[in-house]
Amino acid sequence: AAAAAAAAAPAAAGGYSAVAAAAPPVPGPAMCVFLVFFQGAEVKSKVSKICNAFQARLYSFPEAHDEQMSAYAECRSRMAELSTVIENTLANRKDILGDVAGKIATWDRAVRREKAIYHTLNLFNFDTSHKLFIAEGWCPTDAIQEVRVALDTGRRRSNAQVISFLEERSNHKETPPTHFKLNKFTKVFQSIVESYGVAKYQEVNPAVFTIITFPFLFAVMFGDIGHGILMAGFALYLIIQENRFKNQKLGEMIGTCFDGRYIIFLMGLFSIFTGFIYNEFFAVPLDIFGSRWKYTAESVMACGIDNCPDPGAATPPLAPYPLGFDPIWKSSQTALLFFNSYKMKFSIIIGVTQMTAGILLSFVNAIFFNEKIDILFVCIPQLIFMVCLFGYLCVLIIMKWCINWNSPECLADVNCEAPDLKQIMIGMFMSPGNVPPKQQMYPGQAVVQVVLLLVAVIAVPWMLFPKPLLLRAQHAKKKGGYLAVPNGEILPSTAPPPSTNGAGSSDQMDDGDTLGGGGGHGGEDFNFGDVFVHQCIHTIEFVLGAVSNTASYLRLWALSLAHAQLSDVFLEKLLYSSLETGNPFAIVIGFVLWLAMTIGVLMLMESLSAFLHALRLHWVEFQNKF
């Protein structure tokens, strides 16, 4: 169009000349074509400079009409040729890329495989004398034959001329790494344990016990039949559909639930079990076997259906409810006091039992590794201290449960009443040997408590002093009974070592040995002060931790109480309140809100809280014992 417009320009312009120019208006591939008409060489020079300043490309425009038409035809011919070249190029590129697209996945696997091979070879040592790659590593004993088969298969597939061989080395000084055979069920429990720490080679694997203890502790805090059914049903769906979900890209929350589907399933099953113990189904008690209590017109207190000679006496039934709590306790005015008493004591029993099991596991490890010092002066005094104090508390709790405080013999005795166990334990420390008559639970209680307290006190120095002293004696024996001195002489180990800054100094010698070192015999340095301080810290930590860890298990009671109270609030304020109105619309709204709160608060937030508390109890209170 520009060329056609310029063709008539000379005749119309009356002696004017024209030039064509092209310049980009904005950064990019697009170009604007325009014509400039001028008269005279001087103006032509100025126009050329201006166009060059703006980086415009100049084209000479012929003045004769024939030359214009010839240039126009040549331009159209070149444009047609360029269009043909572009079309052929695009078609060729499409064919090439289409062919490559079918091979890109194969190429990607090949490149990744080659990179993995070379990355593995970089971990090998190259023997320049024999032109061999040597790899050293650990392998389970029962997998050695699989490694041999894999080496042979790789040689045959690669058509290698030189065979690869495997050499077993049994005389190694390094400790082998810890390896456990896992499956999709045990993997999540092992990951929970190893998030705290990996067991040393041949130590007891606590994940075996965690399979049972973790979901059980969770269920103690989350006990409800209905909530357990929802949780177990969700996990069971993930288990059934695991072949479909494992190849899909799941979100963060669903992916986490899918990875822990088996532990969630167990937590749901144990929650159903503890729900039967608490007798709660979405906070509603189930009267499966019939209540063993009844109310009468003579008294506001209930009495046993088979033991109610005097309704005002509120005597308990002779045959209790077969499974869990009697459903009548849910509507009782003393329900909260009754449930709190039971759950608090039950939490202490669970905590002491699990911590004692942790000490026993450390006992098993010490026996396996033949660590006699740890057996005699760490494990045994720890076990004695735990059993004499907190084990005795558990015995008192069970005794209090087993004694019939409403028996005729007990009712005839003015001092026979259920004692406060806190007062008994406080009196055991504050006034040993003195037990008030109303706190007397069995004959000889004062003597037993004094003996237990004395043994527990003796266990503390038993843990503190013998181990550092025995380790120092063992170290001196390994050194041949001689100590190093600064001037290179040697003295018997019974002689006092020279010191420039106080006894027990460990200043560096001129030859690099430390005071108390091997005197040329080699071996590791031994610092009695560091060992003794470490043992002091360990002893203090255990003694104080025995108290704090036992109190920490009361979180089972607190979380269980919170879960039960939240369930009651949602049930009464949302569902029951809407049912009392009799309005169908209000009933539907109340049911939707109750369901939303049950799933959102109890099934998600409350379950996550119980999970984290169970995790803490295993990491801090259980696994730190061994």
MARZA-723487 format. One record per residue (C-alpha): residue number from 0; x, y, z. Coordinates in nm, 2 decimals. Example, Ala and Ser with C-alpha at 12.3 -4.5 7.8 and 13.67 -1.06 7.14 Angstrom:
2
0_1.23_-0.45_0.78;
1_1.37_-0.11_0.71;
//
This chain:
626
0_0.00_0.00_0.00;
1_0.29_0.23_0.08;
2_0.45_0.16_-0.26;
3_0.12_0.21_-0.44;
4_0.07_0.54_-0.27;
5_0.42_0.65_-0.35;
6_0.39_0.57_-0.72;
7_0.18_0.88_-0.79;
8_0.37_1.09_-0.55;
9_0.63_1.25_-0.79;
10_0.37_1.37_-1.03;
11_0.15_1.51_-0.76;
12_0.44_1.65_-0.56;
13_0.58_1.85_-0.85;
14_0.95_1.77_-0.82;
15_0.96_1.63_-0.47;
16_1.16_1.31_-0.39;
17_1.06_1.03_-0.16;
18_1.22_0.78_0.07;
19_1.07_0.48_0.25;
20_1.16_0.41_0.61;
21_1.07_0.15_0.87;
22_1.11_0.19_1.25;
23_0.98_0.00_1.56;
24_0.72_0.20_1.75;
25_0.77_0.00_2.07;
26_1.02_-0.27_2.17;
27_0.92_-0.58_1.98;
28_0.92_-0.74_1.63;
29_0.65_-0.52_1.48;
30_0.76_-0.25_1.23;
31_0.59_0.07_1.10;
32_0.65_0.17_0.74;
33_0.61_0.53_0.63;
34_0.71_0.76_0.34;
35_0.90_1.09_0.37;
36_0.88_1.34_0.08;
37_1.15_1.60_0.05;
38_1.31_1.85_-0.20;
39_1.68_1.89_-0.24;
40_1.99_1.71_-0.13;
41_2.03_1.92_0.19;
42_1.69_1.82_0.32;
43_1.76_1.46_0.22;
44_2.07_1.46_0.44;
45_1.88_1.60_0.73;
46_1.60_1.34_0.69;
47_1.86_1.06_0.67;
48_2.03_1.18_0.99;
49_1.69_1.20_1.17;
50_1.60_0.85_1.06;
51_1.94_0.71_1.17;
52_1.90_0.88_1.50;
53_1.58_0.69_1.56;
54_1.73_0.36_1.43;
55_1.50_0.36_1.13;
56_1.59_0.15_0.83;
57_1.60_0.35_0.50;
58_1.50_0.22_0.16;
59_1.56_0.40_-0.17;
60_1.24_0.47_-0.35;
61_1.27_0.50_-0.73;
62_1.11_0.81_-0.89;
63_1.02_0.66_-1.23;
64_0.68_0.49_-1.26;
65_0.82_0.18_-1.44;
66_1.09_0.14_-1.18;
67_0.83_0.17_-0.90;
68_0.61_-0.10_-1.05;
69_0.92_-0.33_-1.10;
70_1.03_-0.29_-0.74;
71_0.67_-0.35_-0.63;
72_0.65_-0.68_-0.82;
73_0.99_-0.79_-0.69;
74_0.88_-0.72_-0.33;
75_0.57_-0.93_-0.37;
76_0.77_-1.21_-0.52;
77_1.01_-1.21_-0.23;
78_0.73_-1.20_0.02;
79_0.57_-1.50_-0.14;
80_0.90_-1.69_-0.13;
81_0.94_-1.60_0.24;
82_0.59_-1.72_0.32;
83_0.66_-2.05_0.15;
84_0.99_-2.09_0.34;
85_0.82_-2.01_0.67;
86_0.54_-2.26_0.61;
87_0.78_-2.54_0.52;
88_1.00_-2.46_0.82;
89_0.70_-2.47_1.05;
90_0.58_-2.80_0.90;
91_0.93_-2.95_0.93;
92_0.96_-2.83_1.29;
93_0.62_-2.98_1.38;
94_0.73_-3.32_1.24;
95_1.06_-3.31_1.43;
96_0.90_-3.21_1.76;
97_0.62_-3.47_1.71;
98_0.88_-3.74_1.66;
99_1.08_-3.62_1.97;
100_0.77_-3.60_2.19;
101_0.73_-3.98_2.17;
102_1.09_-4.03_2.27;
103_1.14_-3.76_2.54;
104_1.02_-3.99_2.82;
105_1.27_-4.26_2.72;
106_1.55_-4.01_2.69;
107_1.46_-3.87_3.03;
108_1.48_-4.22_3.19;
109_1.80_-4.29_3.01;
110_1.96_-3.96_3.12;
111_1.84_-4.01_3.48;
112_1.97_-4.36_3.48;
113_2.31_-4.25_3.35;
114_2.33_-3.97_3.61;
115_2.25_-4.22_3.89;
116_2.51_-4.46_3.76;
117_2.78_-4.19_3.75;
118_2.67_-4.06_4.09;
119_2.71_-4.41_4.23;
120_3.05_-4.46_4.06;
121_3.17_-4.13_4.22;
122_3.12_-4.30_4.56;
123_3.36_-4.58_4.46;
124_3.73_-4.58_4.51;
125_3.93_-4.64_4.19;
126_4.22_-4.88_4.22;
127_4.47_-4.74_3.97;
128_4.70_-5.05_3.99;
129_4.43_-5.30_3.90;
130_4.20_-5.06_3.71;
131_3.90_-5.15_3.94;
132_3.63_-4.96_4.11;
133_3.60_-5.07_4.47;
134_3.29_-4.99_4.68;
135_3.26_-5.04_5.06;
136_2.92_-5.05_5.23;
137_2.68_-5.23_5.46;
138_2.44_-5.49_5.36;
139_2.20_-5.70_5.57;
140_2.33_-6.06_5.61;
141_2.02_-6.21_5.46;
142_2.04_-5.99_5.15;
143_2.39_-6.08_5.05;
144_2.27_-6.34_4.80;
145_2.04_-6.08_4.64;
146_2.34_-5.85_4.59;
147_2.53_-6.13_4.42;
148_2.23_-6.19_4.19;
149_2.20_-5.82_4.11;
150_2.57_-5.80_4.02;
151_2.55_-6.10_3.79;
152_2.23_-5.97_3.63;
153_2.39_-5.63_3.57;
154_2.69_-5.79_3.41;
155_2.49_-6.00_3.17;
156_2.26_-5.71_3.07;
157_2.55_-5.48_3.00;
158_2.76_-5.75_2.82;
159_3.05_-5.67_3.05;
160_3.37_-5.87_2.99;
161_3.49_-5.84_3.35;
162_3.28_-5.99_3.63;
163_3.19_-5.81_3.95;
164_3.24_-5.99_4.27;
165_3.14_-5.94_4.63;
166_3.38_-5.98_4.93;
167_3.25_-6.01_5.28;
168_3.45_-5.85_5.55;
169_3.38_-5.96_5.91;
170_3.66_-5.80_6.09;
171_3.54_-5.45_6.08;
172_3.58_-5.20_6.37;
173_3.29_-4.97_6.28;
174_2.95_-5.01_6.42;
175_2.70_-5.12_6.15;
176_2.41_-4.89_6.08;
177_2.07_-4.97_6.21;
178_1.83_-5.13_5.97;
179_1.48_-5.26_6.03;
180_1.27_-5.46_5.79;
181_0.95_-5.26_5.74;
182_0.63_-5.29_5.56;
183_0.35_-5.05_5.48;
184_0.19_-5.12_5.82;
185_0.50_-5.08_6.04;
186_0.66_-4.79_5.84;
187_0.46_-4.52_6.01;
188_0.53_-4.64_6.36;
189_0.90_-4.67_6.28;
190_0.90_-4.31_6.15;
191_0.74_-4.19_6.48;
192_1.02_-4.35_6.68;
193_1.30_-4.24_6.45;
194_1.18_-3.88_6.46;
195_1.31_-3.88_6.81;
196_1.62_-4.09_6.75;
197_1.75_-4.40_6.57;
198_1.83_-4.70_6.79;
199_2.19_-4.81_6.81;
200_2.28_-5.13_6.62;
201_2.12_-5.44_6.79;
202_1.93_-5.22_7.05;
203_1.57_-5.29_7.13;
204_1.34_-5.14_6.87;
205_1.07_-4.95_7.06;
206_0.85_-4.93_6.74;
207_0.72_-5.28_6.83;
208_0.57_-5.15_7.15;
209_0.46_-4.83_6.99;
210_0.22_-5.02_6.76;
211_0.01_-5.08_7.07;
212_0.09_-4.81_7.31;
213_0.06_-4.51_7.08;
214_-0.30_-4.57_6.96;
215_-0.40_-4.68_7.31;
216_-0.27_-4.35_7.47;
217_-0.45_-4.16_7.19;
218_-0.77_-4.35_7.26;
219_-0.75_-4.27_7.63;
220_-0.78_-3.90_7.54;
221_-1.03_-3.96_7.25;
222_-1.26_-4.23_7.39;
223_-1.59_-4.23_7.22;
224_-1.76_-4.51_7.02;
225_-1.91_-4.28_6.76;
226_-1.59_-4.08_6.70;
227_-1.38_-4.40_6.69;
228_-1.62_-4.54_6.42;
229_-1.58_-4.23_6.21;
230_-1.20_-4.23_6.24;
231_-1.17_-4.61_6.18;
232_-1.41_-4.59_5.88;
233_-1.22_-4.31_5.72;
234_-0.89_-4.49_5.76;
235_-1.05_-4.82_5.64;
236_-1.16_-4.64_5.32;
237_-0.80_-4.52_5.26;
238_-0.67_-4.87_5.31;
239_-0.92_-5.03_5.07;
240_-0.85_-4.77_4.81;
241_-0.47_-4.75_4.86;
242_-0.39_-4.89_4.52;
243_-0.58_-4.60_4.36;
244_-0.45_-4.33_4.59;
245_-0.08_-4.43_4.60;
246_-0.03_-4.33_4.23;
247_-0.22_-4.00_4.26;
248_-0.08_-3.67_4.37;
249_-0.27_-3.59_4.69;
250_-0.29_-3.27_4.88;
251_-0.08_-3.21_5.19;
252_-0.35_-3.30_5.44;
253_-0.50_-3.60_5.25;
254_-0.14_-3.72_5.17;
255_-0.05_-3.71_5.54;
256_-0.37_-3.90_5.63;
257_-0.30_-4.16_5.36;
258_0.06_-4.22_5.48;
259_-0.07_-4.27_5.83;
260_-0.38_-4.47_5.73;
261_-0.29_-4.77_5.94;
262_-0.21_-4.58_6.26;
263_-0.53_-4.38_6.21;
264_-0.72_-4.71_6.18;
265_-0.57_-4.84_6.50;
266_-0.64_-4.52_6.68;
267_-1.01_-4.55_6.57;
268_-1.03_-4.91_6.69;
269_-0.88_-4.83_7.03;
270_-1.11_-4.52_7.06;
271_-1.41_-4.75_7.01;
272_-1.27_-4.97_7.29;
273_-1.22_-4.69_7.54;
274_-1.55_-4.55_7.43;
275_-1.71_-4.87_7.56;
276_-1.52_-4.82_7.88;
277_-1.64_-4.46_7.91;
278_-1.98_-4.57_7.78;
279_-2.01_-4.28_7.53;
280_-2.15_-4.28_7.18;
281_-2.13_-3.92_7.05;
282_-2.16_-3.82_7.42;
283_-2.47_-4.03_7.47;
284_-2.45_-4.33_7.72;
285_-2.55_-4.67_7.59;
286_-2.77_-4.88_7.82;
287_-2.68_-5.21_7.67;
288_-2.69_-5.43_7.97;
289_-2.93_-5.23_8.18;
290_-2.84_-4.99_8.46;
291_-2.75_-5.14_8.80;
292_-2.87_-4.83_8.98;
293_-3.22_-4.70_9.05;
294_-3.38_-4.39_9.19;
295_-3.65_-4.41_9.46;
296_-3.90_-4.17_9.60;
297_-3.74_-4.19_9.94;
298_-3.41_-4.03_9.85;
299_-3.25_-3.81_9.58;
300_-2.95_-4.06_9.58;
301_-2.96_-4.37_9.37;
302_-2.90_-4.71_9.51;
303_-2.82_-5.06_9.37;
304_-3.11_-5.25_9.22;
305_-3.00_-5.56_9.41;
306_-2.88_-5.38_9.72;
307_-3.13_-5.11_9.84;
308_-3.26_-5.20_10.19;
309_-3.23_-4.83_10.29;
310_-3.28_-4.59_9.99;
311_-3.13_-4.31_10.19;
312_-2.80_-4.50_10.24;
313_-2.72_-4.50_9.86;
314_-2.56_-4.84_9.88;
315_-2.40_-4.96_9.55;
316_-2.51_-5.26_9.36;
317_-2.37_-5.60_9.44;
318_-2.33_-5.69_9.07;
319_-2.17_-5.39_8.88;
320_-2.23_-5.30_8.52;
321_-2.06_-5.57_8.30;
322_-1.86_-5.34_8.07;
323_-1.74_-4.98_8.14;
324_-1.93_-4.72_8.33;
325_-2.29_-4.76_8.43;
326_-2.50_-4.53_8.20;
327_-2.67_-4.37_8.50;
328_-2.35_-4.19_8.59;
329_-2.39_-3.96_8.29;
330_-2.70_-3.80_8.43;
331_-2.57_-3.79_8.79;
332_-2.48_-3.47_8.97;
333_-2.16_-3.62_9.08;
334_-2.06_-3.76_8.74;
335_-1.78_-3.51_8.68;
336_-1.63_-3.59_9.02;
337_-1.65_-3.96_8.96;
338_-1.51_-3.95_8.61;
339_-1.22_-3.72_8.71;
340_-1.12_-3.95_9.00;
341_-1.11_-4.25_8.78;
342_-0.94_-4.10_8.48;
343_-0.68_-3.92_8.70;
344_-0.58_-4.24_8.88;
345_-0.59_-4.44_8.56;
346_-0.36_-4.19_8.39;
347_-0.10_-4.23_8.67;
348_-0.11_-4.61_8.64;
349_-0.06_-4.59_8.26;
350_0.23_-4.35_8.30;
351_0.41_-4.54_8.57;
352_0.37_-4.87_8.38;
353_0.50_-4.72_8.05;
354_0.80_-4.55_8.22;
355_0.88_-4.87_8.41;
356_0.87_-5.06_8.08;
357_1.12_-4.80_7.94;
358_1.36_-4.87_8.23;
359_1.32_-5.24_8.17;
360_1.41_-5.19_7.80;
361_1.73_-5.01_7.91;
362_1.79_-5.32_8.13;
363_1.75_-5.55_7.83;
364_1.99_-5.34_7.62;
365_2.25_-5.34_7.90;
366_2.22_-5.72_7.94;
367_2.26_-5.77_7.57;
368_2.57_-5.56_7.54;
369_2.71_-5.70_7.87;
370_2.74_-5.36_8.03;
371_2.76_-5.47_8.38;
372_2.82_-5.13_8.53;
373_2.50_-5.00_8.37;
374_2.31_-5.30_8.49;
375_2.42_-5.28_8.85;
376_2.45_-4.90_8.90;
377_2.21_-4.74_8.65;
378_1.92_-4.98_8.56;
379_1.87_-5.15_8.90;
380_1.87_-4.83_9.11;
381_1.64_-4.65_8.86;
382_1.40_-4.94_8.87;
383_1.41_-4.95_9.25;
384_1.35_-4.58_9.27;
385_1.06_-4.59_9.03;
386_0.89_-4.89_9.19;
387_0.94_-4.78_9.56;
388_0.77_-4.45_9.51;
389_0.55_-4.44_9.21;
390_0.49_-4.81_9.18;
391_0.38_-4.80_9.54;
392_0.14_-4.52_9.45;
393_-0.01_-4.74_9.18;
394_-0.05_-5.02_9.43;
395_-0.24_-4.78_9.67;
396_-0.47_-4.68_9.38;
397_-0.56_-5.04_9.30;
398_-0.60_-5.12_9.67;
399_-0.84_-4.83_9.71;
400_-1.04_-4.96_9.41;
401_-1.05_-5.31_9.54;
402_-1.15_-5.24_9.91;
403_-1.52_-5.25_9.97;
404_-1.57_-4.93_10.17;
405_-1.94_-5.01_10.22;
406_-1.89_-5.35_10.37;
407_-2.05_-5.40_10.72;
408_-1.70_-5.44_10.88;
409_-1.59_-5.11_10.73;
410_-1.91_-4.93_10.82;
411_-1.87_-5.05_11.18;
412_-1.52_-4.90_11.20;
413_-1.51_-4.52_11.24;
414_-1.16_-4.50_11.09;
415_-1.26_-4.71_10.78;
416_-1.31_-4.46_10.51;
417_-1.16_-4.40_10.16;
418_-0.83_-4.21_10.23;
419_-0.69_-3.93_10.02;
420_-0.39_-4.08_9.85;
421_-0.22_-3.75_9.81;
422_-0.21_-3.71_10.18;
423_-0.06_-4.06_10.22;
424_0.22_-3.98_9.98;
425_0.29_-3.64_10.13;
426_0.29_-3.79_10.48;
427_0.53_-4.07_10.35;
428_0.79_-3.79_10.29;
429_0.71_-3.54_10.55;
430_0.64_-3.77_10.85;
431_0.79_-4.11_10.79;
432_0.66_-4.38_11.02;
433_0.35_-4.19_11.11;
434_0.02_-4.29_10.94;
435_-0.30_-4.14_11.08;
436_-0.57_-4.40_11.15;
437_-0.80_-4.27_10.87;
438_-0.52_-4.31_10.62;
439_-0.44_-4.67_10.73;
440_-0.52_-4.91_10.44;
441_-0.34_-5.22_10.55;
442_-0.15_-5.35_10.86;
443_0.21_-5.25_10.89;
444_0.17_-4.96_10.64;
445_0.40_-4.73_10.84;
446_0.69_-4.97_10.84;
447_0.65_-5.05_10.47;
448_0.65_-4.68_10.37;
449_0.96_-4.61_10.58;
450_1.14_-4.91_10.42;
451_1.03_-4.80_10.07;
452_1.14_-4.44_10.13;
453_1.48_-4.55_10.27;
454_1.54_-4.77_9.97;
455_1.44_-4.50_9.73;
456_1.68_-4.25_9.90;
457_1.96_-4.51_9.89;
458_1.90_-4.56_9.52;
459_2.00_-4.19_9.44;
460_2.37_-4.22_9.55;
461_2.37_-4.57_9.41;
462_2.31_-4.41_9.07;
463_2.55_-4.12_9.13;
464_2.88_-4.24_9.27;
465_2.98_-4.60_9.17;
466_2.97_-4.57_8.79;
467_3.22_-4.28_8.76;
468_3.46_-4.44_9.02;
469_3.44_-4.78_8.84;
470_3.50_-4.62_8.50;
471_3.81_-4.44_8.64;
472_3.94_-4.77_8.78;
473_3.88_-4.95_8.45;
474_4.06_-4.67_8.26;
475_4.36_-4.69_8.49;
476_4.38_-5.06_8.45;
477_4.37_-5.04_8.07;
478_4.66_-4.79_8.08;
479_4.88_-5.04_8.26;
480_4.87_-4.87_8.60;
481_5.09_-4.57_8.49;
482_5.02_-4.21_8.44;
483_5.20_-3.96_8.22;
484_5.41_-3.67_8.37;
485_5.55_-3.36_8.20;
486_5.92_-3.46_8.19;
487_5.86_-3.79_8.01;
488_5.91_-4.01_8.33;
489_5.64_-4.25_8.45;
490_5.50_-4.30_8.79;
491_5.28_-4.58_8.93;
492_4.91_-4.50_8.92;
493_4.90_-4.50_9.30;
494_5.13_-4.20_9.31;
495_4.96_-3.85_9.30;
496_4.99_-3.70_8.96;
497_5.18_-3.37_8.93;
498_4.96_-3.07_8.88;
499_5.02_-2.71_8.82;
500_4.67_-2.58_8.88;
501_4.50_-2.81_9.14;
502_4.42_-3.17_9.17;
503_4.26_-3.35_8.87;
504_4.42_-3.11_8.62;
505_4.41_-3.22_8.26;
506_4.65_-2.97_8.11;
507_4.81_-3.06_7.78;
508_5.16_-3.20_7.78;
509_5.44_-3.11_7.54;
510_5.40_-3.43_7.35;
511_5.03_-3.39_7.30;
512_4.91_-3.64_7.57;
513_4.68_-3.52_7.85;
514_4.75_-3.57_8.22;
515_4.62_-3.91_8.31;
516_4.68_-4.03_7.96;
517_4.84_-4.34_7.83;
518_5.20_-4.26_7.88;
519_5.27_-4.39_7.53;
520_5.02_-4.67_7.54;
521_4.75_-4.49_7.33;
522_4.38_-4.50_7.38;
523_4.11_-4.25_7.44;
524_4.15_-3.97_7.70;
525_3.95_-4.01_8.02;
526_3.84_-3.71_8.22;
527_3.69_-3.81_8.55;
528_3.55_-3.47_8.62;
529_3.35_-3.47_8.29;
530_3.22_-3.83_8.36;
531_3.12_-3.74_8.72;
532_2.94_-3.42_8.61;
533_2.76_-3.61_8.34;
534_2.65_-3.88_8.59;
535_2.53_-3.61_8.83;
536_2.32_-3.45_8.55;
537_2.18_-3.79_8.45;
538_2.09_-3.87_8.81;
539_1.93_-3.54_8.88;
540_1.74_-3.56_8.55;
541_1.61_-3.90_8.63;
542_1.50_-3.82_8.99;
543_1.33_-3.49_8.89;
544_1.20_-3.65_8.57;
545_1.04_-3.93_8.76;
546_0.82_-3.67_8.93;
547_0.76_-3.44_8.63;
548_0.70_-3.73_8.38;
549_0.45_-3.89_8.61;
550_0.27_-3.56_8.64;
551_0.29_-3.52_8.26;
552_0.08_-3.83_8.21;
553_-0.21_-3.64_8.37;
554_-0.26_-3.49_8.03;
555_-0.44_-3.81_7.95;
556_-0.70_-3.72_8.21;
557_-0.71_-3.35_8.10;
558_-0.75_-3.43_7.73;
559_-1.01_-3.70_7.80;
560_-1.21_-3.46_8.02;
561_-1.19_-3.18_7.75;
562_-1.30_-3.42_7.48;
563_-1.60_-3.54_7.69;
564_-1.71_-3.19_7.79;
565_-1.68_-3.06_7.43;
566_-1.90_-3.35_7.31;
567_-2.16_-3.28_7.58;
568_-2.17_-2.90_7.50;
569_-2.21_-2.96_7.13;
570_-2.48_-3.22_7.19;
571_-2.68_-3.02_7.44;
572_-2.65_-2.67_7.30;
573_-2.69_-2.76_6.93;
574_-2.88_-3.08_6.89;
575_-3.09_-3.11_7.20;
576_-3.18_-2.74_7.20;
577_-3.30_-2.76_6.84;
578_-3.50_-3.07_6.92;
579_-3.68_-2.90_7.21;
580_-3.81_-2.62_6.98;
581_-4.01_-2.88_6.77;
582_-3.94_-2.66_6.46;
583_-3.83_-2.88_6.17;
584_-3.62_-2.60_6.02;
585_-3.45_-2.54_6.35;
586_-3.39_-2.92_6.40;
587_-3.22_-2.94_6.06;
588_-3.00_-2.63_6.13;
589_-2.91_-2.77_6.47;
590_-2.82_-3.11_6.33;
591_-2.60_-2.95_6.06;
592_-2.42_-2.73_6.31;
593_-2.37_-3.03_6.55;
594_-2.23_-3.24_6.27;
595_-2.00_-2.96_6.15;
596_-1.87_-2.90_6.50;
597_-1.83_-3.28_6.56;
598_-1.62_-3.32_6.24;
599_-1.44_-2.98_6.24;
600_-1.36_-2.95_6.61;
601_-1.36_-3.30_6.76;
602_-1.26_-3.52_6.46;
603_-1.00_-3.28_6.33;
604_-0.87_-3.03_6.59;
605_-0.92_-3.24_6.90;
606_-0.78_-3.56_6.74;
607_-0.47_-3.36_6.63;
608_-0.43_-3.24_6.98;
609_-0.46_-3.59_7.12;
610_-0.21_-3.72_6.86;
611_0.05_-3.46_6.95;
612_0.02_-3.53_7.32;
613_0.05_-3.90_7.26;
614_0.36_-3.82_7.05;
615_0.51_-3.62_7.33;
616_0.45_-3.89_7.59;
617_0.63_-4.15_7.37;
618_0.92_-3.92_7.29;
619_0.99_-3.75_7.63;
620_0.84_-3.98_7.89;
621_0.90_-4.32_7.74;
622_1.19_-4.32_7.50;
623_1.42_-4.11_7.71;
624_1.44_-4.39_7.96;
625_1.65_-4.60_7.72;
//
